[in-house]
Amino acid sequence: MGGSSDDGTTTTEETTESSGGDTTEETETTTTEETMDFQNGEINFNVSPSVAQEKLQAQYQPIKEHLSSEFDVPAKLKLANNYSAVIQALGAGTSDMAETGPFAAALGVKADKANIALQRKGYGSWEYKSIIVAADDVDVSNLEEMKTYLENNDATIAFADRLSASGCLFPLYDLKQAGISIGSLPESGGSNAAFTPNFSSHTGAYETLKNGQADFAGMGGFVPGLQDDFDKHATIIKEHEGLPRAPIVVSPELSDEEQTALVEAFTSAPDKIYYGKDEKKDTDDDLWFNGVREVSVDEYQSVIDAANELGIGADYFE
């Protein structure tokens, strides 16, 4: 791992490894007719902190190798501190391409800091869901009962990143629709809300709930599938289905030719880029997604509508 950069991301030191040994080498292969600079002579792919960083390295290694082999410049991974750091880096031109959440991407487009290029497919679908859950010792089964509980108790709700669609935006949207005061969240500290918010990650929100540090949690619906003991610690009280799965975005600082080339590098890539460093399907280092398709910001209109309902605009990044 390298040192932290000013944009809230950390760059890996390693270059793309050859498949034949321990030494590293830069490929001279390129599928482009002309050399593209990608802003600084290398392709920086930004990865947001959706899972543990040590797993991200192994999971995204084939993508780094593929991008490096497609162009005559080296590819590097940047591991971001949060979704905001991803969008800021794209807008500043210090990252060229990134995986991020739908909410962060939609706001990034509104702020002219990102262009949505691809949508990812995972678990057999282009859509997923957001859930609100209650701790096992909290006797609440729906949002109406949750509202009553919050009116009579000093309660904490754990969320994922502030810019997570499934782990923050839609849980807050659903709470507001149920008549629960969210104050000016997610932009504020939550002092004027009917509860105390706690922000971390999807898994972090569940762990906070599981450890007795939160009464409720909002997270992506994919989290329970990763937790063998989920039913022992949480009860789902609200599901919000039909969310568009997370996109891959590109920097608006790139030329149109460079943006198109990066998109085509993904849409024409072999399936093995999703299999992780060991290049074997159905192992621990597989990516959560196994396909992409080219889309525009229109695919994420439902996310934009929810952000507008909560009064969140492009100035979120200022």
Salt bridges, closest charged atoms under 4 A:
ASP7 OD2 - LYS78 NZ 3.81
GLU14 OE2 - LYS64 NZ 3.48
GLU42 OE1 - LYS76 NZ 3.39
GLU99 OE1 - ARG120 NH1 3.01
ASP174 OD1 - HIS240 ND1 2.95
ASP229 OD2 - LYS210 NZ 2.93
ASP229 OD2 - HIS233 NE2 3.43
GLU239 OE2 - LYS129 NZ 2.87
GLU299 OE2 - ARG293 NH2 3.55
